[in-house]
């Protein structure tokens, strides 16, 4: 038996989970000593953000509704300037990865605390990972300043989330857990949480397939998102996230949909080199070890998820460059990065074919 040796650091974030938890917004901000909070959102979530701002009364510094995918540096700079101009001493990020990502960009520059209110299953709220896109390249990093200090998970805010968004953001969350299972710096706590996160999210997606408006399934998905986001913040990213950041940052593909399409293929690429991860994933998904990628692909089909990169608007001629970028900067991954094998994998993902090792 191998001797255990690991490092585990618990993220210093406060999590409040449960129906109606958004009603605690003001007291949670006071606990952070925030007196004037800027509410962030996408244009589509302006109404929800305004209802959140209304809870704060004079403590609200207004609503900034320009969050977009992949956090373009121009938007980040505009948001930083706006936060300064309104005298904000904290932020409330209402939404998914785009909104929380914008809050992180402000925190990186301005060191303001973030209170996150997730409305998707993206998981960004539980990590110190940020990403900013400049000149078509998405640059990511980790910084303790960008980790939301408090997260309010309120299942009531997920009730109206369109089914297709539930599905793709759910697979996005599963990708976080899957990579954490084979991360080079994983530890027993991360592995346990990742397995439970996969199980919870798969159960939620199956529940939504049967009853799209099921409150229980949507709540289960939010629980899974918390776990999956937590392990993303505690372990290193591998091939899957690096490819998705390249596809998103360089070709502006939709974030959650890209993670969804790529997940079974990156799992298949790494499967033989990560037997323990596949064993845990199989247990979580209720399948056998050598069918984990196929089980994910079948769940994608059953839930109506996108299957092909070409559906997302990726030009066919871009696949060679994506493969080149994938091997350009080495990073830890269970299986060595082989350019020819990656190019073949990308072709299958482009066409929407079933995953192959």
Secondary structure, DSSP 8 states (H G I E B T S, - for coil): -------------EEEESTTGGGGHHHHHHHTT-SSEEEE--GGGHHHHHHHHHHHGGGEEEEE----TT-BHHHHHHHHHHHHHTT-SEEEEEESHHHHHHHHHHHHHH--EEEEEESSS--GGG--EEEEEETTEEEEEE-GGGS-SEEEE-GGGGTTS-HHHHHHHHHHHHHHHHHHHH-TT--HHHHHHHHHHHHHHHHHHHHHHH-TT-HHHHHHHHHHHHHHHHHHHHS---HHHHHHHHHHHHH---HHHHHHHHHHHHHHHHGGG-HHHHHHHHHHHTS-GGGHHHHHHHHHHHHT----GGGGT--GGGHHHHHHHHHHS----SS---HHHHHHHHHHHHHT-----
